[in-house]
Amino acid sequence: MLLSILFLFVACFFSLLPKTRTHIRTHKKKEPFFFFRFRRSLRATQSGQPVSLDKEAKTVTKSVTTMLNRTISTTTAIARQRGIRHVIAWVPKDLNTDHKPQGRAYNTQARARMSPNHISTSQRRHNSTNGPTAPLRQRRGPNYIMDFEVPPDMSRLPPKFGDNQHIDIDDATWQQLKAVVDSIHHKAPIRYAFAYGSGVFAQKGYDSKKKPMVDFVFGVSHPQHWHSLNLQANPHHYSLVGKLGSKAVAMTQERFGAGVYFNPFVEVNGMNIKYGVVSVDSLCNDLLNWETMYLSGRLHKPVKILIDDPRTRLSNQVNLFNATRVALLSLPKRFTSEELFYKIAGLSYLGDFRMSIGENPHKVQNIVNAQLSQFHRLYDPLLGNLSNVTTLREGHLEQDDSPLVRSRTFQKLPPNLKKGVLYRYHSALSKAGVEIVKEEGKEIQSVATAPDLDKYLQSTIHSIVQIPALSQSIKGIATAGLLKTGKYGMEKLGKWWTRSK
């Protein structure tokens, strides 16, 4: 908007010049208008002819230059405050030279860090603002897309906020995963990326000699634009849906299932991978509100974050706290850390039809037992911040189960989950012929202390997960293609038949 105002001002200034010619032709006896004389002098200067600007033209030149300098200074300062990376300004060179006006790009973030020694003499002479400025930007290729808005960096979050989400893996695996993401990110920018599954973290009951398919999820800002870039760079990643164009792919992603578009059985750098694409808006909405629990439930378990994003990190921290609160409401006063992790890891599988066929029925136990240290890394800092949980000896914990504490815990649950629990609680009271308490404080406290609260929670989560999981699997047939879908289904069935008893 600031750039538009600046260019509008310049356009209005030059739009007056044709009117000047008409004025001069109509009134030949009068002295030519100084705007016309200024333009004539400027043309003569650019063509190399010696010319002396009279007093009026010099005044105009000085006024316009001063106004431009002030406008650019104000624009740059405001842009730096609002986090805009680059401000493009159109500044004319000195009128006494034979150079044409040139566009100048000012890096608002680098200006404050640069000293006058970084700037050449010619750059100092033509600076439109006081103080040091960044060097001129290099020209980009025709496929380069300028991103004027800088995403907020991690320094805007509190120090070490969300560090528990970063799980350590061996360096060789890390390099392989990062190389895969970089190969795609280089051509189609990714804002948030993580890898998960048995290809990243060991799971009990799987053959370690066989290399499983590695699962990725990429969070992007604009799905249609991202798919357009990726279709140009990697058209072989897509099924027949990709032949319809990026708009059809993005529409399939956003309108059906859980908002994720998967490309399975893709070979990148010699690694067999499956990657899903989701918009960051949809991802954060699911993390905060548990709309589908398709990805928020996935992030309840350890994942390896490869490209981080502050907004997603903040949303996921809320997601992890919510998972902990649900587990605490479902557990007795005293429990073990393993019991807590079993509850958390199993939330996203409630209502998932794949747990009935195609998935290992002992999947939750296998995940927790093989990744116990990673679960401690993920949730121990959160438990330390909860005043109602006390850590005892030998992995045992104790929680405050007083009505007041449980009602506060319940109030902090995601709105979608809380609404479903209240609906089921009211239905149960209506069937039993019990009068429903209408006061909000007493109603929440009665729900939080209800003996069947665990059943209400599981039933609500089951209804949240069921439809998105089913529709996402049906959508996978179209997005992956019949051949890849059959291959993927056979692998899942193989795991089911060879599971560890």
N, C-alpha and C positions, 0 to 999 in steps of 0.2 A: 504494500500500500504506500509506503514511504517513497519507494522508487517511482511509483506511478505519479505521485504528487510532484516529484522533482522533474520528471520528463514532461509532465503537463505544463509546468511553469516555463520550461525552455520552449516547448511548442507554441505556447501562447505568445511568447516574446517574438519568435520569428514569424508568427502569423500576422503580425502588424506590418511587416516589411512590404508585402504586395500592396497594401492600402497606401503606403507612403508614395509609391510610384504613381498611383492614380491621383493622389493629392498634388503631386508635382506637375503632372501633365495638365491638370485642370487649371492650376494657378501658376502659369509660367513666369509671371512677373515677380512672384514672391521668392524669398530665399528658400532653397531646398531644405526640406525637413531634416533634422540632424540624424534621424534613424537611417534615412537613405544615404546620407553622407558617410555614416559609420559603416554601413554595409559595403558601399563603394570602396572605402579605404581598406576594409578587410579583404576584399577580393584583390585589390592591387597589391596588398602585402603578401598574400598567398602566392601570387604569380611572380613575385620577386621584384616588382617595380617599386622604386623609392617613393614614399609618400609621407607627408607630414599630417598627422591627425590634428585637427583644430581643437579648440578648447572644449566645444560641446561634445565632440566624439570621444575625447579623452575622458570627459566626465561620465559619459554613458558606459564606456569600457570599465572604468573604475567601479561604478555602481553595480554593474552586472556581475563583475568578478567578485566583489565583496558579498553580494547576495548569494551567489553560488557557494562561496566558501562557507558562509554561515549555515546555509541549508545542508551542505555535506557534513559539516561538523556536527550539527544537531542530529542528522540522520544516523551518522556513525555511532554517536553516543547512545541514542535510543536503541539502535540495533544491538549494540554490545550488551546493554542491560537486558534485552529480551532474548538473548541467546542466538541471534542470527549470525551465521558464520561470515558471509561475505556481503558487502554492499557495493554495488556497481555504480560508479559515478562517471559522468561525462564532463570532463574538464578541458577547456581549450588551452593550448599552449600559449606562450607569450606572443603577442601580436607582432613584435619586432622580428620574429624568426619566420622562416619560410616553411615551417612544418604545419601540417594539418592537425586539427584537433584529434586527440586520441582518447580512447576509453581507458579508464583507470579502475583497478579493482583494489579495494582496501580490505585486508583481513582484520576484522575487528578484534579477534582473540590474540593475534600475534603482535598487534601494535604495541600493547603495553609491555610485552616482553623484549622488544627490540630496542637497542641503543642507537644513537645517531651514527655510530661507526658502521652499522649494517647497511646504511643508505648511501648511495652514490651521490656525487655533487649535483648531477642533473636531476636526480629524484628530489633532493632537498629544494632545488630551485623551483620545481613545479608542484610541490606539495600544496594541497588545498586546505590543509589543516595544520595547526601548530603541533609541534612535537613529532616524534618518530612515527613512521608508517611502514607497513610491510612492503616488501619488494613486489614488483609486478608479477602477476600469475602467468604461468606458461599456458600456451594455447592447448586446448584439448581436441581430441579427435571428434569426428562427426557423431560417434556413438556415445560420447560422454554426456552424462546427465548431471546437471548441477543440483545439488541438494542444499538449498538455502537455509533450511532449518536444522540446527544441530540438535540431535536427541540429547536430553539431559544426561550428563555423565555421572559416574558413580560418586563423585565428590558431593553431590546433593543429598545423598543418603548419609545417615550417621556412620561414623567410623566402624568398620567391621560388621555393619548391619547385614544380616543374611549370609555370613560366611559359612554357617552350618550347611548351606545348600551345596557347597562345593565339596565333592567327595573325591578323595585321592585314588588314582589308579596307577598301574605301572606305566613307566615312561614310554615303553614301546607301543602299548595300546593307545596311549594318549596321542602320540605322534601320528599313528595310523588314522585315528578318528578325526583329528584336526586336519590332516591332509585331505580327507574326503570332503569335509565341510568347506574347506578353503577352495577346493576345485569347483564347487558349485557356487559358493559365495562370490567368487571372483567375477562370475558372469551374471548372476542374479542375486543381488544383495539380500542377505539374511540378517534379521535384527536380533533374533534369539534362537538358539539351537541347543538341543541336548540329545544324548544317546542313552539308550536304556536296553533292558532285556538281558537274556543269558549270553548274548554276544559281548556284553560289556562287563557284567558282574556274574560271578559264578552262581549257579543254582543247583541245589541238590537234586539228584535224579536224572541229570543230563550227562551224556557221554562227552567227556572233555576232549576226546580225540577228534570228534566231528566239529567242524567250524559252523556254528549256526549263523543264520542271517542276522546282521546287525541292524537294529531299529533306530531311526532318527526322527525327530520332529523339528521342523523349521518354522519359526514365527516370523511373519513378514508384515510389512506395513500395508501394502496394497496387493491383494492376491492376483487380480487380473493383470496388473502390470508385471508382477513377478513371474507369473506363468507365461506371459508374452516373451519375456527375456529368456526364460528357461526353455521354452519351446524352440526358440531360435538356436540356442546353444546345445540343447540335449533333446532333440525330438524323439529319439529312440527310447527315452524314459517313459513315454506316455503310450496309452492304449489308443483305440479308435476315437475315444473322446477328444484326445489331443488334436485329431485331424479337423475337428470342428472349430478350433481356435481357442484363444485364451479366455474369451468371454464365456464360452460354453463350459470350459473347465472351471472357471471361477464361480459360475452360477451353480454347477454341480457341487462344488465344495461348500458354498455358503448356504444353499437352500435345502440340502438333504443331509440327513445323518447328524453328526456331531460337529459339523463345520470343518472337517479335516479331509484333505485329498491325499490318498496314499499312492505311491508308485513303488510296487514291490519288485523284487528280483532284478535290481539294477546293479550292474557291476561298475564300480568306480575304484580306480587304482588297485585293481585285483581283488577288491573286497565286495562280497555280495551283500547288498544293503536293501532296506526298505525305508523310504522316507515319506513322512506326512507333512503337508503344508497347511498352516492355519494362520489366520490373521491375528495380530497381537491383540486387537480389540476383543475378538471372540475368546482368545486364550485367557486374557485377564478377567473377562466377564465370568468365565467358568470357574476360575480360581477364587474369585470373590463371592460368587452367588451360587455355585454348584448347580448350574443350569442343566448340565448333562453328566457331569463327573467323568467324562471320557478322558480328558487330559488332566484335570485337577486330581482325579483318583490315581492316574499314572504317576503324578508328581508327589503323591503321598509316600512313595517308595524311593529308594536311592536312584538317582540318575546322574549322568556325567554331563554337566553344563559345559558346552564348547564355545558358545557366544552368549554373553550375558547382556541383560538389559535392565536398567534400574526399575522401570515400571513393573516389569514382569517379576523381578526379584521381590519387590515390595508385595505384590499381589500373592506370590507364592508363599511368602512368610505368613500372611494372613491365612492362606489355605492350610498350611501345616499346623497352625494354632487351632484352626477349626477341627481338623482331624483329631488332634489331641483331646480337644474338649468333648467330641462325640465319644471317643473311646473311654474317657474318664466317666462320663455319664452312664456308660454301659458296664462299668467294672465295679466290684465291691470296694469296701473301704481300704483293704490291703490287697495288693496284687504284685506280680513280678513284672520286670521290664519286658520279658518275652510275651507275657499275656497282653501287655499294652501294644506291642508291635504287631501281634497277631490280629488284634482288633483293627488297628489302623490299616494294615496291609490288605485286610479282607473287605474293607468298605466298598471299594470300586468294583469288586466281583459280585456283590449282591445284586441279583437281577440280571447278570450277564449270562445269556443263554449258552455261551461258549464253555462255561464251567460244567455244563451238563454233557456236552459232546465236543470233542476237539481239543480240550485243555486238560492238563493234568489236574485231577481233583485235589491233589495234595500241594497244589501250586503255592498257596499262601504260606504253609509251613516250610516248604522248600526254600522260598525266597528269604524268609526271616532267618532260618537256621544257617543258611550259607552267607548271609549278609548282615549278621548281627552287629559287627563293629560299625558298618556303615549306618545302620539304623541308630546306633548310639550317637554317632557323629551328627546325624540329622536332627535328633529329637532331644538329646540331653540338654543342649543350651535352652531349648524352649521350656523343658520341665523346670530348669533352674530359675526361670522368670515367672513361674506360676506360684503364687503365694499359698495356694491350697494343696500343693503337693510337696511331700517330704520324702527324701531319699533315705532309706534304711540300709542295713547291711546286706551283703550278698545279693545284690540286684533286686531287693524288695523295695516297694514304695508304698506310701500311705497318703490318702487324700482326705481332705475335710469334706464330709458328706452331710453337713448341716443344711437345712432347707434354704437358708439365705444364700449360702455359697453355691449350691446347686442351681438355684434360680438365676443367679448372676451368670453362671456358666451357660445355662440354657439361652439366656437373652443374647449372648454373643455369637450364637450359631448363625450360619448363613440364612438369609431370609427365606429362601426357597425351602430349605429343610425345616425351619421353624414353623412355617405356615402349614406344611404337610403334617407335622407332628400334632399341631393344635387341631387340625381337622380330624385326625384319627382319634384323638383324645375326646373331642366333643361327640363324635359318632359313638364311641364306646359308652360314654355317659348317657347319651340319649337311649341307647339300647337297654341299658341297665335301669333306666328310669330315674337317674340321679340328676338333680338340678345343677345347671352349669353356672359356675361363679362368674359374674360379669366384670368384677373389678380386676383391672389388668395385673396389679401386683400379686393379688391372691391367686389369680388364674395361673400365672406363670409359675408360682411357687407350688401350686397343686400339681401341675404337669411335671415339674422337675422332680418331685418326690413321689410320683406315681409308680407303683410296683411294676407296671407294664411299660415303663418308658423305653426300655431296651427294645421291646417288640415294636413300639411305635417308630422308633428311629430306624430299625432295620426295614420295616415295611415302607417307610417313606423313601429311604435310599434305594430300595428295590424298584420303586415306581419311577424314580429319577433316572436310574441307570438303564432300565429295561428297554425302553423304546429307542433312545439314541444308539445303544449298542447294537440292537437288531437292525435298525435302518442303516447304520454305518457299515455293517457287514454286507447288507444287500447292495449298498452303493459300491462296495469294494469289488463286486462282480463286474460292474460297468467300468470302473476306473482302472482296474487291473487287467481286465480281459479274461475270457473264459479259460485260456491256456494257463495263465499265471494263477488264476483263482483255483483251478483244479490242482495245480502243483502245490500251492500253499495249503489247501485243504488236506492233501495227502500227507504233507509233513506234520500237520497238527494231529491228524489221526494216528500217525506213526508214534508221536510222543505219547498219545493217550494209551496206545496198546502196550508200549514198552515202559510205562511209568514204573517208578519204584514203589513197591508195596509197603 
